[in-house]
């Protein structure tokens, strides 16, 4: 069995990597690359034509979402602030917000009696990378999110809201589906007093 491959499966990422390391690996026209600690791309497995370069017939097909994670690791409901979620793709994507801003929904379990069952996080940054950041701002003591409430990402589609997500360098639309597994990868962000 090969250690890597050219296929539409995210499991074609180099097999010697852990699940956590795979979050920093994505496909380019040079092969599988990994972000090093300085934000630079290093080729870890050279495979020509992996993404198809500038052609519209990429070997991997449309970019797909491999995982999500909370960038914000703790949140005080009394102070309020920004809650950031990162959506990670298997290759670089370009976001065009000319027509509208893509968004995702965070579900609040309301275990602490917060008033909002859901919060909408809007696209914030990351175009031309494989990591898009979505942000929702919660007001201080607004009651929207209470001590003990837990936020999750969950399975859903990114709402494009007339914006677009495309494979970088191609005209192929990127996948917008966050699977149950990818959503669960973010875990839960629980509010503290």
Secondary structure as GFF3:
##gff-version 3
##sequence-region A 1 193
A	DSSP	three_ten_helix	10	12	.	.	.	ID=ss1
A	DSSP	alpha_helix	19	22	.	.	.	ID=ss2
A	DSSP	beta_strand	25	28	.	.	.	ID=ss3
A	DSSP	beta_strand	31	35	.	.	.	ID=ss4
A	DSSP	beta_strand	41	46	.	.	.	ID=ss5
A	DSSP	beta_strand	65	70	.	.	.	ID=ss6
A	DSSP	beta_strand	75	76	.	.	.	ID=ss7
A	DSSP	beta_strand	81	96	.	.	.	ID=ss8
A	DSSP	beta_strand	103	108	.	.	.	ID=ss9
A	DSSP	beta_strand	118	125	.	.	.	ID=ss10
A	DSSP	beta_strand	129	138	.	.	.	ID=ss11
A	DSSP	beta_strand	150	152	.	.	.	ID=ss12
A	DSSP	beta_strand	156	157	.	.	.	ID=ss13
A	DSSP	beta_strand	164	167	.	.	.	ID=ss14
A	DSSP	beta_strand	177	178	.	.	.	ID=ss15
A	DSSP	alpha_helix	180	184	.	.	.	ID=ss16
A	DSSP	beta_strand	189	192	.	.	.	ID=ss17
###
